Amino acid sequence: MSFFDEPKNAGMALVIVAILNLISAVLGLYDGVSGDFNTGAVCAAIGAIICAIIYFKFGQELRMGSSSKIDTLATYVKTVGLVTVIGGIFYLGYAANEDWGMVSSGVISIILGLVVMWCASRINDGKKDAFDKILWIILTVIMILLVIVSLLAIVGSLSLDGALNIALGVLIAICDLIIYLFMLLLLLDGEVKSKMGM
């Protein structure tokens, strides 16, 4: 089993990203409550904290490696959908206090998140139909694109200002790369492909 096949490695990467996002969100919350209270910034920070906790929880579960491959994939997609919905809800709070023209972005995020969660429920429902095949293809293409984006992010992080920003940028991008490669290999696994009708 290779490094990228190991659930505990992907889980650890998720935990690291979650912790870094949590720290960033807490700092954002502090900025929002210190000095002049900024309701929009506080809403955004609270949403980010909740999302980071959800990712941390999933990362811990992934590290344990107790779920089947198809369930792991479904849980990951569901988690992404849930985080998108929560992010969208708190973004509405941010937009309502900062710029009403941005409210549509929050609404779109909520709708997309709900669609993603519905798709997640189809992954491990035990059925094999044309939609499962389409979903497998879509997820595989998305993961390939995310792997490419992560590689570009690693290179892009090297041009950031300050050693700390470079280190954090590269670390987060590498963790993202590990997560997306794990999910891509999961999609290409014979067991998962079979259960999704491929």
Secondary structure, 3 states (H helix, E strand, C coil): CCHHHCHHHHHHHHHHHHHHHHHHHHHHHHHHHCCCCCHHHHHHHHHHHHHHHHHHHHHHHHHHCCCCHHHHHHHHHHHHHHHHHHHHHHHHHHHHHHCHHHHHHHHHHHHHHHHHHHHHHHHCCCCCCHHHHHHHHHHHHHHHHHHHHHHHHHHHHCCCCCHHHHHHHHHHHHHHHHHHHHHHHHHHCHHHHHHCCC
